[in-house]
């Protein structure tokens, strides 16, 4: 069982524009040509930030066009937020707040032998990394630049570096990079948990 950060990014390291738009992403390729179908089949639980959740709820039609369902996850999903957010009918969504270590224990129990997907955003993935709980990053690098926006991973990671274990071309729009993250001791909390 692994805790994985699976996402797409622009060449200059942004997962969304500053107003959370993903309009730049969808014209670049078909999700079924990527590793996503095999990846999601091995996922048993999801962790998601509030901005990602609100994007999915607000773009249900676009999500359904890409995946076949306005809420495409059968797996239970933990959404980190300090706000009251609208539920999705028929979805197993649990709204939580606080330190990721405590919630990770719930994710592990729910996932069983399957993996945990930290959907995003980047700061939530960073909190799992800071806690020593992130095992792998799978990043689809898109052939566009955004100039500014929501960062892929707002952390400085230099030593030890992430270990690149595979590179795969996906059409002409993406390069998929898979990284193994080194085992590390949890960092001491330095700020309040993300509300995104």
N, C-alpha and C positions, 0 to 999 in steps of 0.2 A: 504494500500500500504506500502511495506517495502523495504528498501535497504539492500540487502543480499550479504554476501560473501560466495560463495559456491565453495568448492575446495576439492582436495585430498592432503594428506600429508603422508610422511613417519613417522614411529614411532618416529624418532628423529627430526621431525619438519621441513622437507624440502619439497617444492612443485615441485622442479626440481633439477637436478644435476647442478653443477657449469657451465656446457656448455648448459644448458636449455634442456637436454634430459628428456623425459618421458618414455623411453623404459622400465624402471622398473615397470611402472604402469599398462600397458595394459594386461600383462599376469595374473593379479590378479583377474579378474572377468569381467562380462558382465555389461556394463552400464545400460542395461535394467532391471537388477535385483536390481538396486539402486533406490533411490527416484528421480533420474534425470528426467524421463519422466513426472512425476507429477509436479516437480519443474519448468521445462522449460515451461510447459503449462501455468503457472501463471506469466511468465516474460514478461514485456512489453518493456523493454529497457535494454541495456547492456553497461557497462563501462569496458574498457580493456586497459592494458598496452601495450606498443610497443613490448616488448619481447614475450608476449603471442600471439599477433597478428602475428608477424613474424614466430613464431613456427607453427601456424595454416596454414599460407600461404605456408610455406616450407614443411609441412607434409600433404598436401591436400589429398594424397592417403590414408594415415593412418587414417585421420579424416573421410574420406568417408567410409572406412572399418568399423569404429566404429559407425558412425551415419547415413550413407546412402547418405551423401552429402559432397563435399569438403568444402563448407561453410554452416554449418548446421543451421544458425540462420535466421529466417524470421524477427526478431525484429531489429530495428535500433540499431547500435552499435557505441559508441563514443570511439575512440582510442586516448589515451593520448600519445603524442610524440612531440619531437622537430625536428624530422627528416622527410624527404620526404619518404614516404613508398608507396609500390605498391598497387594500388586498387585491389579489387576482383570483377570481372565482375558479375553484377547482384546483388551484395550485397549492402545493405544500411549502408555504413560505413562513418563516419564523423571523420576526423582527427582534434584533438583539443590540446591545450596546456594551461597551466596556472592553477590557483587555482580551486580545485574541487567544491567549493560551487557554483560558477557561472555555471559550466557545469551541476551540479546536478539539477538546476532549469530546464534546457532543458530536462534532463532525466525524471523528474517528469511529465512535460507536455506531453512527448511522451508516457510514460507508462500509463497514465490515472489512472485507478483503479488497474492496475496490478503492479507487483513488479519490482524493479530494481536489476539487477545482476551485482555485481562487480566481474568480472571474475578473475582478477589477473593482475599482480602479487601481492605478499604480501605487498609491499610498497605502491602500489596504494590503496589497501584495508585499509592500515594504514592511508593514507591521508584522506580517507572518515571518518575513526574513529576519527582522530584528529579534524576534522571539526564538530564532533557531528552528523554525517549523517548516520552512520552504525547501523542498527537495529538488525541484526541477522547474525550469522555465522553458516554454515552447513559444517562440516569438516568430510570427510571420511578418517579415519586413516588406512593406509595400513600396512600390516604385513611384512614390510621390513625396513631396516635402510640404509641410504646413507652416513653417516659420515660427509658430507659437501654438500653445494649446495645453492639454493635460499630459503631463510627462509619463512616459513608459514606466519609469522606476525612479522616483525622486530620492535616491540614495547614492552616496559615493561608495563604490565597491572596487577596491584596488588590490587588496591582499588579504587572503588569497583570491585570485580571480575565479570567475565561473569557468567551468570546463566545457568547452564546445565538444559535443559528442556526435552531432550529425548536421548536415546541411542538405536541403532538398529544394530544387526549383519547382515552383508551382506556376505553370503557364508562363506568361511574360510579365505578370504583375507582382509576384511574390518570391521571396527566398525564405524558406522555413528553417529556423535555427533552433536546435535543441541543446540546452545547457544543463549540466549536472551541477547543482550548487554544493559547495563544500560544507561539510559538517562544521557547525560553529556553536559556540556557547551563546546563549541568549544575551542580548544587550540589555542593560538596565533601561527601563522606560525613561524617556527624556521629555515627552510631551503627552498631552491628552490624546486618546485614540481618535482616529479619523472619523469624521461625520459624513464622509462621502460614501 
